[in-house]
Amino acid sequence: MQNQATRWVAEYIEKNHISIEEIEQKLHISGEKLTIGTEQTLSGEELLELCVYLRIRPEEIPMDWK
């Protein structure tokens, strides 16, 4: 499930033209975790920080996505 959330967030970031570099600077999350096709997984803490930053409610992330 965590890997699904990572992939969903990466696609959301790309689709909405959000700067990965800005996220790296502000949240100190590796840009590798934010790119489509990544094999890395966001930690629960990183995912929640991204939700706050992107103004996404965690429950909006589909559980059965891809």
N, C-alpha and C positions, 0 to 999 in steps of 0.2 A: 504494500500500500504506500509506503513512504517513497519508493522509487516512482510510482505512478504520480504522486503529488509533485515530485521534483520535475518530472517530464511535463506535467500540466503547467506548472509555474514557468518553466523555460519557454514553452510555446506562448503563454500569455505575455511574457516579457517581449518576445519577438513580434508577436501580432500587434502589440500596442506601442511598438517602437520605443521601448524604455531602455535607457542607457545602462548596460551591464557595468561599465566602468564607474558610473555614478553609484550604483548599488555597492560595488566593491569598496569604494571610498567611504561611503556613509555607514554601511553595515558590516564591513570587513568579512564579507562572504566571498569565497573564491568564485571568480567569473566562470571557471570550468564547470561549476555546479549549476550554472544558469544558462548554459548553452544547450540547444536541441541536440539530442543524440548522446548526451553525457552518460557515462557509466557511473558517475559519482552520485551520491544521494545526500540531500539536505538533511541535517539533523532536525529533530522536532523544534528545537529552539530557533534554528535558522529559518525554518518554515514559518513559524509564528512571527518572527521579526519581519520577514518579507510580506506576510499578510498585512501587518500594520503599515508598513511602508507603502505597499501597493493599494491599500484600502480595500482589501479583499477579506471577506469573512471566511474563516477556515472551512466552515460547513458548505461553502459554495464550490469547493474543489470536489469534483465528481469522484466518488469512491471506486467506480467501475470503469474509469477512463482508461482506454487502450490497455 
